Amino acid sequence: MSDQPPRVSVIIPHWNGLAHLDDCLTALRRQTFGDHEVILVDNGSSDGSQSYVRENYPEARLIELGQNRGFTGACNAGYAAARGEFVCLLNNDTEADPNWLACVVDAFERRPRAGIVAGKLLLFDRRDHFHAAGDYYRVNGLPGNRGVWQADHGQYDREEPVFSACGAAAAYRRAMLDEIGFLDDAFYFSCEDIDLAWRAHLAGWEVWYVPTAVVYHKLKASGGSGVVGSYHDGRNFLYVIWKNYPTPLLRRHAGDILRAQWRISRAALAAWRGAAARARLRGQLAGLMGLFKMWPARRRIQAARRVDLETLAAHLTQVDEVP
């Protein structure tokens, strides 16, 4: 390992995704920006991924956790080992365009207050359709992917501010992370990227969407959907609110938030026979109880807020707007 740290660290959380590794790691080999390190963090895979990486991608640093610590646990272990000025998270079921890292670094260099860069995330098997052009956060507490499922007709070809970067392919400035921290392990997976973006906005950092930084994603191929995903979505939507939503804005939009949560509950109750629906309700209950768990972090984060409320409000999407 060189004594000189790389400009970029790419962290890949991994669990039983051997079939995806060639697409993901070969694409990183082909990056036009070469000053980067690849850190693959294995959550106790049982499919032979570890030996395959050692034999076929020796340039990748393999961290073996021996157990499944979730998305946040793997990413945090990778971050502890990362040395780059910029830290990228990349799902194992992705294929990055050869210019992805070059475009990410260029954006950070041009925008010194950019703490987060989101690229153009397209579907792996329908490369003219979006997974995300950055993420939004509605005033009612529901996050989402801009442009999801839309055909790419150039509608998201402008570099512009967004609320968050989807954690499947997100880039962060280490100077910002040193200030506000990295992923919160309490989230395990789901909304950990939104939580981090909230903290960035509260601290006065910028989040930019860069359409030239392209990544293709096999959406949900590596897990995170179904029963487990429904539970964590139900819980973590509320975790984000308790932890980050400033009290005056929370009062302003309390009705929107309550209506959104009731719609989720009503839909789950209507589909009660389904395991995912029941998991969503359990997640909501855990999220309600999570107010007490999030309270110490909330006090700390809100006390450190550096921007005014109207600046924060401008980053939120109205309920009736569809990005």
VMD Tcl script that draws the C-alpha trace (Angstrom):
set ca {
  {0.00 0.00 0.00}
  {1.37 3.43 -0.95}
  {2.11 5.96 1.79}
  {0.36 8.58 -0.33}
  {-3.40 8.35 0.23}
  {-5.61 8.15 -2.85}
  {-7.93 11.01 -3.77}
  {-10.97 8.72 -3.71}
  {-12.02 5.71 -1.66}
  {-14.80 3.55 -3.13}
  {-16.58 1.46 -0.49}
  {-18.67 -1.51 -1.64}
  {-20.86 -3.25 0.97}
  {-21.31 -6.88 -0.05}
  {-23.32 -9.92 0.98}
  {-23.72 -13.04 -1.17}
  {-23.54 -11.08 -4.40}
  {-20.87 -13.08 -6.23}
  {-22.82 -12.89 -9.50}
  {-22.52 -9.10 -9.52}
  {-18.83 -8.72 -8.78}
  {-17.46 -8.88 -12.32}
  {-19.68 -6.07 -13.55}
  {-18.96 -3.91 -10.53}
  {-15.23 -4.41 -10.05}
  {-14.30 -4.55 -13.73}
  {-16.02 -1.19 -14.24}
  {-13.88 0.28 -11.46}
  {-10.77 -1.06 -13.15}
  {-11.78 0.89 -16.25}
  {-12.17 4.27 -14.57}
  {-10.39 7.10 -16.35}
  {-9.61 8.59 -12.93}
  {-7.03 6.21 -11.56}
  {-6.17 7.71 -8.18}
  {-8.65 5.66 -6.18}
  {-8.81 2.67 -3.88}
  {-11.52 0.00 -3.81}
  {-12.63 -1.39 -0.46}
  {-15.05 -4.32 -0.57}
  {-16.60 -5.07 2.83}
  {-18.04 -8.55 3.10}
  {-20.94 -9.16 5.49}
  {-20.22 -12.85 6.04}
  {-21.02 -14.14 2.54}
  {-21.41 -17.90 2.07}
  {-21.18 -17.94 -1.75}
  {-17.39 -17.90 -2.15}
  {-17.19 -14.15 -2.76}
  {-14.14 -13.71 -0.56}
  {-11.86 -16.12 -2.42}
  {-13.16 -14.90 -5.77}
  {-12.19 -11.31 -4.97}
  {-8.76 -12.32 -3.66}
  {-8.03 -14.36 -6.79}
  {-9.52 -12.15 -9.49}
  {-9.41 -8.60 -8.09}
  {-6.29 -8.40 -5.94}
  {-6.28 -4.60 -6.22}
  {-9.46 -4.47 -4.11}
  {-8.98 -4.34 -0.37}
  {-11.18 -7.04 1.15}
  {-12.52 -6.54 4.67}
  {-14.24 -9.64 6.05}
  {-16.68 -8.91 8.87}
  {-17.70 -12.54 9.34}
  {-21.32 -11.60 9.98}
  {-24.04 -9.50 8.41}
  {-23.87 -6.02 9.89}
  {-26.22 -4.53 7.32}
  {-25.56 -1.75 4.86}
  {-24.52 0.77 7.48}
  {-22.29 -1.65 9.36}
  {-20.40 -2.63 6.23}
  {-20.07 0.95 5.02}
  {-18.86 2.16 8.40}
  {-16.22 -0.58 8.50}
  {-15.10 0.49 5.04}
  {-15.03 4.13 6.07}
  {-12.79 3.30 9.03}
  {-10.26 1.88 6.55}
  {-10.71 4.48 3.81}
  {-7.99 7.02 3.16}
  {-9.41 9.15 0.37}
  {-10.21 12.85 0.33}
  {-13.54 11.84 -1.19}
  {-15.50 8.77 -0.12}
  {-17.88 7.01 -2.49}
  {-20.47 4.37 -1.63}
  {-21.28 1.94 -4.41}
  {-23.66 -1.00 -4.39}
  {-22.20 -4.31 -5.53}
  {-24.96 -4.63 -8.16}
  {-23.82 -1.59 -10.15}
  {-21.67 -0.81 -13.16}
  {-20.03 2.60 -13.14}
  {-19.44 4.47 -16.39}
  {-15.69 4.84 -17.05}
  {-15.88 8.60 -16.36}
  {-17.90 8.31 -13.15}
  {-15.10 9.08 -10.70}
  {-13.58 11.75 -12.91}
  {-16.90 13.59 -12.99}
  {-17.40 13.23 -9.24}
  {-13.95 14.64 -8.43}
  {-14.40 17.47 -10.93}
  {-17.68 18.47 -9.28}
  {-16.12 18.54 -5.82}
  {-13.20 20.63 -7.11}
  {-15.49 23.14 -8.81}
  {-17.82 23.46 -5.81}
  {-15.86 23.80 -2.56}
  {-19.03 23.77 -0.41}
  {-20.36 20.60 -2.04}
  {-20.39 17.94 0.65}
  {-22.37 15.37 -1.32}
  {-22.46 14.56 -5.03}
  {-25.22 12.49 -6.59}
  {-24.79 11.07 -10.08}
  {-27.22 9.90 -12.73}
  {-28.32 6.43 -11.63}
  {-29.85 4.44 -14.49}
  {-31.36 0.97 -14.60}
  {-28.84 -1.70 -15.52}
  {-31.14 -3.56 -17.91}
  {-32.96 -0.47 -19.26}
  {-30.19 2.03 -19.64}
  {-32.43 4.76 -20.95}
  {-34.54 4.73 -17.77}
  {-33.84 6.27 -14.37}
  {-33.46 4.78 -10.97}
  {-32.56 8.18 -9.51}
  {-31.39 11.62 -10.51}
  {-30.62 12.44 -6.91}
  {-33.16 12.06 -4.13}
  {-35.84 14.39 -2.78}
  {-37.44 14.74 0.64}
  {-41.05 15.80 0.90}
  {-42.34 18.05 3.67}
  {-44.50 15.10 4.82}
  {-41.40 13.08 5.71}
  {-41.44 10.73 2.72}
  {-38.23 10.50 0.66}
  {-37.98 9.36 -2.94}
  {-35.85 9.04 -6.06}
  {-36.14 11.86 -8.60}
  {-37.20 10.55 -11.98}
  {-37.60 6.93 -10.88}
  {-38.85 4.70 -13.75}
  {-38.88 7.66 -16.16}
  {-37.29 7.37 -19.60}
  {-34.23 9.59 -19.92}
  {-35.22 12.33 -22.38}
  {-32.69 14.84 -21.10}
  {-35.00 16.18 -18.38}
  {-32.29 15.65 -15.77}
  {-29.26 16.75 -17.75}
  {-28.68 19.92 -15.73}
  {-26.28 20.07 -12.80}
  {-28.38 21.30 -9.91}
  {-28.91 21.11 -6.14}
  {-30.85 18.12 -4.76}
  {-31.71 16.95 -1.28}
  {-29.66 13.75 -1.19}
  {-27.67 11.19 -3.12}
  {-29.03 7.65 -3.31}
  {-26.73 5.41 -1.27}
  {-26.40 2.97 -4.17}
  {-23.92 5.43 -5.72}
  {-23.12 8.43 -3.54}
  {-20.01 10.55 -3.08}
  {-19.02 12.49 0.03}
  {-16.33 15.01 0.93}
  {-14.27 13.76 3.85}
  {-14.01 17.26 5.32}
  {-17.80 17.26 5.68}
  {-17.87 13.77 7.17}
  {-15.22 14.78 9.70}
  {-17.64 17.48 10.82}
  {-21.03 15.75 10.79}
  {-20.16 12.05 10.96}
  {-20.83 9.18 8.56}
  {-23.71 6.67 8.51}
  {-25.81 6.05 11.60}
  {-25.74 2.34 12.45}
  {-29.17 2.63 14.07}
  {-30.66 2.70 10.55}
  {-29.05 -0.62 9.47}
  {-30.24 0.08 5.93}
  {-32.89 2.33 4.35}
  {-32.82 6.12 4.73}
  {-29.27 6.20 6.09}
  {-28.40 8.33 3.03}
  {-31.33 10.70 3.71}
  {-30.27 11.00 7.34}
  {-26.75 11.93 6.29}
  {-28.07 14.48 3.78}
  {-30.24 16.10 6.46}
  {-27.17 16.51 8.67}
  {-25.28 18.00 5.72}
  {-28.00 20.59 5.06}
  {-28.32 21.46 8.74}
  {-24.57 22.11 8.85}
  {-24.67 24.30 5.75}
  {-23.12 21.96 3.18}
  {-24.40 21.70 -0.39}
  {-25.69 18.62 -2.23}
  {-25.34 18.55 -6.01}
  {-26.65 16.32 -8.76}
  {-24.07 15.79 -11.53}
  {-25.65 14.14 -14.60}
  {-22.33 13.26 -16.23}
  {-21.46 10.93 -13.32}
  {-23.35 7.87 -14.57}
  {-23.87 4.53 -12.80}
  {-26.09 1.61 -13.88}
  {-27.95 -0.24 -11.13}
  {-29.55 -3.69 -10.97}
  {-32.29 -2.34 -8.75}
  {-32.96 -4.54 -5.67}
  {-30.78 -7.33 -7.08}
  {-28.65 -7.47 -3.96}
  {-31.42 -7.45 -1.37}
  {-33.25 -4.86 0.66}
  {-36.77 -5.42 -0.62}
  {-39.69 -7.49 0.67}
  {-40.36 -8.04 4.36}
  {-37.04 -6.76 5.69}
  {-37.11 -3.69 3.50}
  {-40.72 -2.89 4.44}
  {-39.91 -3.03 8.14}
  {-36.89 -0.75 7.86}
  {-38.69 1.74 5.61}
  {-41.57 1.92 8.08}
  {-39.22 2.47 10.99}
  {-36.57 4.65 9.42}
  {-38.92 7.19 7.82}
  {-39.79 8.10 11.41}
  {-36.21 7.87 12.66}
  {-35.24 10.54 10.13}
  {-38.01 12.85 11.33}
  {-37.25 12.45 15.03}
  {-33.55 12.98 14.49}
  {-33.36 15.76 11.91}
  {-36.60 17.66 11.23}
  {-36.29 21.05 13.00}
  {-39.09 21.64 15.50}
  {-40.54 24.80 13.86}
  {-40.76 23.05 10.48}
  {-42.13 19.96 12.18}
  {-44.94 22.05 13.65}
  {-45.58 23.67 10.27}
  {-45.93 20.33 8.48}
  {-47.28 18.13 11.28}
  {-50.55 17.62 9.43}
  {-48.77 16.54 6.25}
  {-46.63 14.09 8.22}
  {-49.56 12.57 10.10}
  {-51.58 12.15 6.90}
  {-48.65 10.47 5.15}
  {-48.13 8.03 8.01}
  {-51.84 7.25 8.16}
  {-51.91 6.51 4.43}
  {-49.03 4.07 4.90}
  {-50.81 2.40 7.82}
  {-54.12 2.22 5.98}
  {-52.53 0.63 2.91}
  {-50.72 -1.91 5.10}
  {-53.90 -2.75 6.99}
  {-55.74 -3.27 3.71}
  {-53.05 -5.77 2.69}
  {-52.81 -7.35 6.14}
  {-52.50 -10.90 4.80}
  {-49.18 -10.01 3.20}
  {-46.01 -10.42 5.25}
  {-44.52 -7.20 3.88}
  {-47.60 -5.20 4.94}
  {-47.42 -6.55 8.48}
  {-43.71 -5.79 8.56}
  {-44.43 -2.21 7.53}
  {-46.80 -1.80 10.47}
  {-44.24 -3.29 12.86}
  {-41.71 -0.86 11.46}
  {-44.01 2.10 12.04}
  {-44.53 1.02 15.65}
  {-40.78 0.68 16.16}
  {-40.34 4.08 14.53}
  {-42.79 5.70 16.94}
  {-40.85 4.26 19.87}
  {-37.65 5.43 18.21}
  {-38.32 9.00 19.31}
  {-36.63 8.17 22.60}
  {-33.72 6.46 20.86}
  {-33.15 9.40 18.52}
  {-33.59 12.12 21.13}
  {-29.92 12.48 22.23}
  {-28.78 12.71 18.59}
  {-31.58 15.16 17.83}
  {-30.54 17.51 20.62}
  {-26.94 17.46 19.45}
  {-27.74 17.93 15.75}
  {-30.31 20.69 16.20}
  {-28.05 22.59 18.60}
  {-25.33 22.61 15.93}
  {-27.63 23.85 13.11}
  {-25.93 26.59 11.09}
  {-28.57 27.58 8.56}
  {-31.88 29.37 8.93}
  {-35.20 27.58 8.71}
  {-36.28 29.07 5.40}
  {-33.05 27.94 3.75}
  {-33.77 24.44 5.01}
  {-37.40 24.63 3.91}
  {-36.28 25.50 0.39}
  {-34.59 22.09 0.15}
  {-37.84 20.25 0.85}
  {-40.29 19.16 -1.83}
  {-43.96 20.04 -1.48}
  {-46.41 17.16 -1.22}
  {-48.06 17.89 -4.56}
  {-44.79 18.17 -6.50}
  {-43.64 15.10 -8.44}
  {-39.93 15.28 -9.31}
}
mol new
graphics top color blue
foreach p $ca { graphics top sphere $p radius 0.5 }
foreach p [lrange $ca 0 end-1] q [lrange $ca 1 end] { graphics top cylinder $p $q radius 0.2 }
display resetview
